[in-house]
Amino acid sequence: MTLPKFILGDNTDLPTAIFVIHTQFPRFIINLENDEIEWLEEFDNHDQKLLETETETLISEATAFYDREIARYQDD
């Protein structure tokens, strides 16, 4: 199965939270309600440096994905 880079998620236990799941390395879930990130990877020192440089970009991409998806729902 090929997964898309980002997936939207929600949960009725957290009705105001909207989650974007990043399925590629480094895998994470971001809660767009409060920008909290849950990393789904364990990182070594080399990975830590990558995270420091890439985190802002990944968050921007996740937010842009969400905005694009919502715009598509509103267009229907």
Phi, psi and omega in degrees: 000136176259122179265146172291161181298322180233146176226137175276145177215152173215172182205132182292341176288339178231075192296338181263353181276141172233126185252141169242126181257125176263120190264355180253164181295133354276123183290139179201166171237130176245134174267109184290346177295321184226008180061021176286136182244135173246113180280138180254020181231159167254139188244144171260185184298320179297315179297324181301319178295320177299316180300318182298325182271334187258343187302313181299319179296316181296320178295318178298318178295319179297317179294318178296321177300313180301311181301318179296315180296316179296319178299323179293322177296320182289333179284338182283000000 
